[in-house]
Amino acid sequence: MQNVAFPERKIMVELLAPAGSYEGLCAAVNAGADAVYIGGTMFGARAYAENPDEELLLQGIDYCHLRERKLYMTVNTLLKEEELENKLYDYLLPYYRAGLDGVIVQDFGVAHFLKEYFPGLDLHASTQMTVTGVDGAQLLKEAGFTRVVPARELSLDEIRRIVDETGLEVETFIHGAMCYSYSGQCLMSSMIGGRSGNRGRCAQPCRLPYRVIGNGDSTGYPTAEQFRNSRNTKYEGKHEQPLYALSMKDMCTVDLIPELLSAGIASLKIEGRMKRSEYAAGVVHIYRKYIDLYQEQGDRNFCVSKEDREILLDLYNRGGFSQGYYHLHNGKSMMALARPNHQGTQAARIKNIGKNTVSAIAAEELHRGDVLELPDGSSMTLTENTAEGSLFQIRRQGPSIKPGSILYRTKNEKLLQELSGSYIKRDNKEKIKGELRIFEHSPAILKVEIGHFSTTVCAEIAEPATNQPTTPEQVRKQMMKTGNTPFVFDSLDLWMEDGLFVTVRALNELRREGLLQLQEQMLASARRKAPGCVPQKANIPKERNTLQKKTSDLETTGYALNISVMSRVQLMAVLEASQDIAVDTLYLDTTLFGNEAELHTAFTNLSEMIQSVKSAGMRCFLNCPPIYRYQERSFFEHPVMRRLMAMLDGFLVHTIDELSYFRAYIRKADCGAVLVADDNLYSYNHRAEKFLHTYGVERTVMSSELNVRELKQSGRAGRELIVYGYQPLMQSAQCVQKNIFGCTKVPGFLLLEDRKKVRFPVQNRCAFCCNTIYNSIPLQLGGYRKEIEELSLAFVRLSFTIESAEETRQILKQYHRLLFSGNGMCDEMPAGTRGHFKRGVE
C-alpha cells in the first residue's frame, strides 16, 4: 500500500466510519471519513469496545469539528426506567453543549426524551429499530427523526423507495459484519446467556457451530411431535456435521458504489467498532478512493483494482465477501458456513513435508511479523521476509499438514504498519490560507481563514534593524511552523517592508494567537447552550398505575386470558376449551392464511375460521408477520385479504412498519379495530409506551427482557404479558433449509443442535421467505401468579407454536387452574424457563 496525500473532502455523499476508541476516531478521520459514529461509556450497542470516557469523547467532537467532520453518538440500546429518567440527561449534556452532531437511537422512549430535553439535536433511527420500508420511515419522520438506518436486509429498490417517498436522509451499511437476524429482532444471546444485544452485550451465538437436523422425508422437516421429544429421539433422517449455519460473510460493496450513490443514499456506513483502528483506516481509505473516483468521473473507468480488493480481504473476511442483500434476498453464497472468523488471504501452498519441517511456496509477498494459519488451526509468525514464488521452511506442527495444503495469512504486518504510519501516527491537518503584513510604525496584521471562518490578529512586532534585517524568507519559514495545531498553511501571502527586524518569539506568538482564535471560532460555531428545560430527578416508583384496567372479567385476578395460535389443530383445541374457559382475544397467526396465491380459493374457509372465533365469544385479532416488507404489504393489499381484515377486531403488530401501515388502514377503513404492540416493539420504559400510544397503539405487551420489578416500573397498567410459549429468538431473511439442504418451498420446521446438544426449532415461513428460530424450551410463568397479579395487567397470553391439539388443551387447562382458579400445582408444568422474569438483563 502506498502512502497517499490526505484526500480533499466531497459532500455529495457522507462516508461514515466506525470508531471503537479515540485512536480509531482519529484514524478514520485521517483516512478520509466524512463522519464517525462512536459510543461513550453508557448506552451504546458495543459495550465491549474501547469506548472513550467523557474527556476523550469531548476531544473527539472537537477533533472532528476542527476538520469539518461530524460525530454521531450511539445511544442505540434499550434503556430501563431508572437509566432514562435519572442518567441519560446528565450523560448527554456535555456532548450536546460541545456540538454533538446527532444521536443514533433504538429506544422509542429515548427518542421521546431527546425531543423534549435536547432541542435541535438530530435523531437517527438505528438499524436496531428494524425499519423495513416506507411505512416505518414515514412514521419516524413524523416523530421528528432526520435520518433512518434501515434493516441491512433491504434491497436497493426498497431503499430507493424510502429515499424517494419520505425525503429522509437514508444511511446504509456498505462494509463489515452482518447479523443472521434482523437487527433488533434477536434475543438469542439474551435468552441463552443473559447478554442482550438490545443492551450492547451480544455474545454472538450466531458465530457458533450447529448441527442441522431434518426429518428425512420429502420436506426435510421434523414433525412437531418429533421436536418435542427431540432430547430422546435419534433421527433417521438428514444429519449434518456441525457447521456455522448462522454465520454470515462480511459485506463488501465497493463495486456497488455507483448504484448506491445513484439510489440517493445520504450516508455510506462501515461496520466495525469492535475491530482495530487499522481496520477502520484501511477500509475508509479504499472506499474514499472509489467514492471520489465515481464522483469525479462517473461510470467511466470505474473499476476496483485487484490490489485494493486484496487489502480489504487482508483486513478482515470470513471466507470471502458478499454484497449483502442489495441484489439478493438470501442464499448460501452469503454464508460463512466453514468458519466464523477471519480467514485472511491464501499466502502459501505446502510443497514438501520432512521429518520436522515443511517446505512451502509463497503465493504472495510475505513479511516478517505476518501470521500464517496452518490447516490444523494453529498459527505461526514469520521471522523473515519471503518473496512471492520463493520456497521457505516452517516447523512441522501436526499430522493434518499435507502436500498441497493452503496456508492463510491472517495478519499482514506490513499493511498494518503502513496504515498505522499513514493514519494513526500521522495527523491530518486542515489547509488554511494566510495573509501577513509587516510595516514600520504600524502593528503587524495576520489574517487566517478556512472555509467561511476567518480571523485577524494584530501585534507590535517589527522595529528598524540595527544590524542584519529579517528577510521575508525567514518570516515565511517561521510562520509555516504550525506545530501541533490542527492546521497547516496551504498558502501565506506576505507583504513586508525592507530593513525591519522581527524576533522569532514575536512571530510565534502572532501565529499562535491567530490559529488559536481561528480554532475557537470553528468550535464555537458548533457549540450549544444548555437546554432551557431540565428534567427533575425522578423517584422511580415501585410500580406505575396511571391507567385504569380495561378488562376485569375475572374479579379474582383483574386480568383476562388471550391466546395466540399458529395451526388449525391448536385453533380447534382452543374453540373446544372456550366452552368452559373464558378467553377474551384469540390471535390468528398469518401462517393460517397461507400465501397470496391461495387467498381466492381459501376465502370461504378463512372467513368461516374468523367467524367461528367470534361465535365462541372471543375477539379475533390477526397476529401479523414478524417482519413487514414489500411481500407482506402486497399480501395485505390483496382484495381478498382486505375483505378478511374487515372482519377482524384488531391487529397484533411487531415492527414500526406494521404499526404505521395498520394505523393508516384503521383510520381509512374507520373500522374501530385495535392495535396491540407485541413485546418486540420494545416498551422498556414508560416513555416508549407513551410513544407507541401516540401513534395508535391501544395496548402494549410487556418486554420479555425485563424482570418483574422492572416491569412494574416500566409503564402503565392495563398491559399484556406472555406467560407461556416458545419465544422467538431470531427473525431472519435467511433460510436454513435453503442454505443447507436446498429450497423446497414447503413451510415447516428444522432443528439446530448446539454444542450442548440443545435443539432449537427453526420455522420456515415460505409465504414471505423468512425464518424464525425459537427457544429450545417454552417460557413457563404459571407458578408466579402472585407476582403476575401485582403487575396490574389487563391480559395474560398463552402463545402456541408447535404444540399438538392435545398439548394445547392440556396447557390451557393447566394455566387456567394456575392463574385463574387458584387450585393448580406448579409441578404440573412441563420443562420450561422463566426467562428474564426473575433475573432480567444487564
RAPEPE-V987494 format. One record per backbone hydrogen bond with DSSP energy under -1.0 kcal/mol. CO is the residue of the C=O (numbers start at 0). NH is the residue of the N-H. E is the energy in kcal/mol with one decimal. If there is no record, write none. Layout:
CO&NH&E / CO&NH&E
//
This chain:
13&267&-3.3 / 14&33&-2.0 / 14&34&-1.6 / 15&269&-2.4 / 16&36&-2.1 / 20&24&-1.9 / 21&25&-2.2 / 22&26&-2.4 / 23&27&-2.4 / 24&28&-2.2 / 25&29&-2.7 / 26&30&-1.7 / 27&32&-2.3 / 28&31&-1.2 / 33&69&-1.6 / 34&16&-2.5 / 35&71&-2.8 / 36&18&-1.5 / 37&73&-2.1 / 45&48&-1.6 / 48&50&-1.8 / 52&56&-2.6 / 53&57&-2.4 / 54&58&-1.9 / 55&59&-2.2 / 56&60&-2.2 / 57&61&-2.0 / 58&62&-2.9 / 59&63&-2.3 / 60&64&-2.5 / 61&65&-2.6 / 63&68&-3.2 / 64&67&-1.5 / 69&35&-2.0 / 70&100&-1.7 / 71&37&-2.1 / 72&103&-2.9 / 79&83&-2.5 / 80&84&-2.4 / 81&85&-2.1 / 82&86&-1.4 / 82&87&-1.9 / 86&90&-2.0 / 87&91&-2.3 / 88&92&-2.2 / 91&95&-2.6 / 92&96&-2.5 / 93&97&-1.5 / 94&99&-2.4 / 95&98&-1.1 / 96&527&-1.9 / 101&72&-2.5 / 102&123&-2.9 / 103&74&-2.6 / 104&125&-3.1 / 106&110&-2.0 / 107&111&-2.3 / 108&112&-2.3 / 109&113&-2.9 / 110&114&-2.2 / 111&115&-1.2 / 112&116&-2.5 / 113&117&-2.4 / 117&120&-1.5 / 121&102&-2.3 / 122&145&-2.2 / 122&146&-1.4 / 123&104&-3.1 / 124&148&-2.4 / 125&128&-2.1 / 126&129&-1.7 / 130&150&-2.8 / 132&136&-1.8 / 133&137&-2.7 / 134&138&-1.8 / 135&139&-2.1 / 136&140&-2.1 / 137&141&-2.1 / 138&142&-1.6 / 139&144&-2.6 / 140&143&-1.4 / 145&168&-1.7 / 146&124&-2.8 / 147&170&-2.3 / 150&153&-1.5 / 154&158&-2.1 / 155&159&-2.4 / 156&160&-1.8 / 157&161&-1.5 / 158&162&-2.2 / 159&163&-2.7 / 160&164&-2.6 / 161&165&-1.6 / 162&166&-1.3 / 168&147&-2.4 / 169&265&-1.7 / 169&266&-1.7 / 171&268&-3.3 / 173&252&-1.3 / 174&270&-3.4 / 175&250&-3.4 / 181&184&-2.3 / 186&190&-3.1 / 187&191&-2.3 / 188&192&-1.9 / 188&194&-1.4 / 189&193&-1.6 / 195&198&-1.2 / 195&200&-2.6 / 196&199&-1.3 / 197&77&-2.7 / 199&46&-2.0 / 203&206&-1.8 / 204&207&-1.6 / 209&242&-2.7 / 210&752&-2.7 / 212&750&-2.0 / 222&226&-2.1 / 223&227&-2.5 / 224&228&-1.6 / 226&229&-2.1 / 228&231&-1.9 / 237&213&-1.8 / 242&209&-3.2 / 242&244&-1.9 / 243&246&-1.3 / 246&335&-3.1 / 249&321&-1.9 / 250&175&-2.3 / 252&255&-1.6 / 255&259&-2.7 / 256&260&-2.5 / 257&261&-2.0 / 258&262&-1.5 / 259&264&-1.4 / 260&263&-1.4 / 265&13&-2.8 / 266&171&-2.2 / 267&15&-3.1 / 268&173&-3.2 / 271&274&-1.3 / 275&279&-1.3 / 276&280&-2.4 / 277&281&-2.7 / 278&282&-2.6 / 279&283&-2.4 / 280&284&-2.5 / 281&285&-1.8 / 282&286&-2.4 / 283&287&-3.1 / 284&288&-1.7 / 285&289&-1.8 / 286&290&-2.5 / 287&291&-2.3 / 288&292&-1.8 / 289&293&-2.0 / 290&294&-2.5 / 291&295&-2.0 / 292&296&-2.5 / 293&297&-2.7 / 298&301&-2.0 / 304&308&-1.8 / 305&309&-2.1 / 306&310&-1.7 / 307&311&-1.9 / 308&312&-2.3 / 309&313&-2.7 / 310&314&-1.9 / 311&315&-1.8 / 316&342&-3.0 / 321&251&-2.6 / 322&325&-1.0 / 325&155&-2.1 / 330&333&-1.5 / 331&334&-1.9 / 333&248&-2.6 / 336&243&-2.5 / 344&408&-3.0 / 346&362&-3.4 / 347&406&-2.8 / 348&360&-2.4 / 349&403&-2.5 / 351&358&-2.7 / 355&395&-2.6 / 356&353&-3.0 / 357&393&-2.4 / 358&350&-3.1 / 358&351&-1.1 / 359&391&-2.6 / 360&348&-1.8 / 361&388&-2.8 / 365&385&-2.3 / 366&369&-2.3 / 369&381&-2.8 / 370&409&-2.2 / 370&410&-1.2 / 371&379&-2.2 / 372&407&-1.5 / 373&376&-2.4 / 377&373&-3.2 / 379&371&-2.9 / 381&368&-2.4 / 385&365&-3.0 / 386&389&-2.0 / 389&361&-2.6 / 391&359&-2.6 / 393&357&-3.0 / 397&400&-1.1 / 401&404&-2.2 / 404&349&-2.8 / 406&346&-2.6 / 406&347&-1.7 / 407&372&-3.5 / 408&344&-1.6 / 410&370&-1.6 / 411&415&-2.2 / 412&416&-2.4 / 413&417&-2.3 / 414&418&-2.4 / 415&419&-2.4 / 416&420&-2.6 / 417&421&-2.2 / 418&422&-2.5 / 419&423&-1.7 / 419&424&-3.3 / 429&487&-2.3 / 431&489&-3.2 / 431&490&-1.3 / 432&448&-2.3 / 433&492&-2.8 / 434&446&-3.0 / 435&494&-2.9 / 436&444&-2.2 / 437&496&-2.4 / 438&441&-1.1 / 443&458&-1.6 / 444&436&-2.3 / 445&456&-2.6 / 446&434&-2.5 / 447&454&-2.3 / 448&432&-2.6 / 449&452&-2.5 / 452&449&-2.3 / 454&447&-2.4 / 456&445&-2.8 / 458&443&-3.1 / 458&460&-1.1 / 462&500&-3.3 / 470&474&-2.0 / 471&475&-2.8 / 472&476&-2.5 / 473&477&-2.0 / 474&478&-2.5 / 475&479&-1.8 / 477&480&-1.2 / 479&481&-1.7 / 481&484&-1.8 / 485&429&-3.1 / 487&431&-2.4 / 490&433&-1.8 / 492&435&-2.8 / 494&437&-2.7 / 498&464&-2.5 / 499&469&-2.6 / 500&462&-1.4 / 502&506&-1.9 / 503&507&-2.5 / 504&508&-2.4 / 505&509&-2.1 / 506&510&-2.6 / 507&511&-2.9 / 508&512&-2.3 / 509&513&-2.1 / 510&514&-2.7 / 511&515&-2.2 / 512&516&-2.3 / 513&517&-2.1 / 514&518&-2.4 / 515&519&-2.5 / 516&520&-2.3 / 517&521&-2.1 / 518&522&-2.3 / 519&523&-2.7 / 520&524&-1.4 / 522&525&-1.2 / 522&526&-1.2 / 537&539&-1.2 / 553&556&-1.8 / 553&557&-2.9 / 559&795&-2.3 / 560&583&-3.0 / 561&797&-2.0 / 562&586&-3.3 / 563&799&-2.7 / 564&588&-2.0 / 566&570&-1.9 / 567&571&-2.7 / 568&572&-1.9 / 569&573&-2.2 / 570&574&-2.6 / 571&575&-2.2 / 572&576&-2.2 / 573&577&-2.2 / 575&578&-1.1 / 576&579&-2.1 / 576&580&-2.2 / 583&618&-3.1 / 584&562&-2.4 / 585&620&-2.4 / 586&564&-2.4 / 587&622&-3.0 / 588&591&-1.9 / 589&592&-2.0 / 590&593&-1.2 / 594&597&-1.2 / 595&598&-1.0 / 597&601&-1.6 / 601&605&-2.7 / 602&606&-3.0 / 603&607&-2.2 / 604&608&-2.0 / 605&609&-2.2 / 606&610&-2.4 / 607&611&-2.4 / 608&612&-1.4 / 609&613&-1.9 / 610&614&-2.8 / 611&615&-1.0 / 612&617&-1.8 / 613&616&-1.9 / 618&585&-3.0 / 619&648&-3.2 / 620&587&-2.9 / 621&623&-1.0 / 621&651&-3.0 / 622&589&-1.5 / 628&632&-2.6 / 629&633&-2.3 / 630&634&-1.9 / 631&635&-2.3 / 632&636&-1.7 / 637&641&-2.4 / 638&642&-1.7 / 639&643&-2.0 / 640&644&-2.8 / 641&645&-1.6 / 643&646&-1.4 / 644&647&-1.3 / 648&673&-1.9 / 649&621&-2.1 / 650&675&-2.6 / 651&623&-2.0 / 652&677&-2.8 / 654&658&-2.3 / 655&659&-2.2 / 656&660&-2.6 / 657&661&-2.8 / 658&662&-2.0 / 659&663&-1.9 / 660&664&-2.2 / 661&665&-2.6 / 662&666&-2.0 / 663&667&-2.4 / 664&668&-3.0 / 665&669&-1.8 / 673&650&-2.7 / 674&697&-2.5 / 674&698&-1.3 / 675&652&-2.6 / 676&700&-2.2 / 677&680&-2.1 / 684&688&-1.7 / 685&689&-2.2 / 686&690&-2.5 / 687&691&-2.2 / 688&692&-2.3 / 689&693&-2.1 / 690&694&-1.2 / 691&696&-2.2 / 692&695&-1.5 / 698&676&-2.4 / 699&719&-1.9 / 706&710&-2.6 / 707&711&-1.6 / 708&712&-1.1 / 709&713&-1.5 / 711&543&-2.4 / 718&793&-3.0 / 718&794&-1.9 / 719&701&-3.2 / 720&796&-2.6 / 722&780&-2.4 / 723&798&-2.4 / 724&778&-3.2 / 726&774&-2.1 / 728&186&-3.1 / 728&187&-1.0 / 729&772&-2.1 / 730&181&-3.2 / 731&770&-2.7 / 734&738&-2.5 / 735&739&-2.2 / 736&740&-2.2 / 736&741&-2.0 / 747&763&-2.9 / 749&761&-2.8 / 750&212&-2.5 / 751&759&-2.9 / 752&210&-2.7 / 753&756&-1.9 / 757&753&-2.6 / 759&751&-2.4 / 760&773&-2.8 / 761&749&-2.0 / 762&771&-2.0 / 763&765&-1.0 / 764&767&-1.3 / 764&769&-1.1 / 769&764&-3.0 / 770&731&-2.5 / 771&762&-3.5 / 772&728&-3.9 / 772&729&-1.6 / 777&832&-2.4 / 778&724&-1.4 / 780&783&-1.8 / 783&787&-2.6 / 784&788&-2.7 / 785&789&-1.3 / 787&790&-1.4 / 788&791&-1.2 / 791&717&-2.8 / 793&559&-2.6 / 794&720&-1.5 / 795&561&-3.1 / 796&722&-2.6 / 796&723&-1.2 / 797&563&-2.5 / 803&807&-2.4 / 804&808&-2.3 / 805&809&-2.6 / 806&810&-2.9 / 807&811&-2.2 / 808&812&-2.3 / 809&813&-2.6 / 810&814&-2.7 / 811&815&-1.9 / 812&816&-2.0 / 813&817&-2.5 / 814&818&-2.7 / 815&819&-1.5 / 815&820&-2.3 / 816&821&-1.7 / 824&827&-1.6 / 825&828&-1.8 / 832&779&-3.0 / 833&836&-2.0 / 836&707&-2.5
//
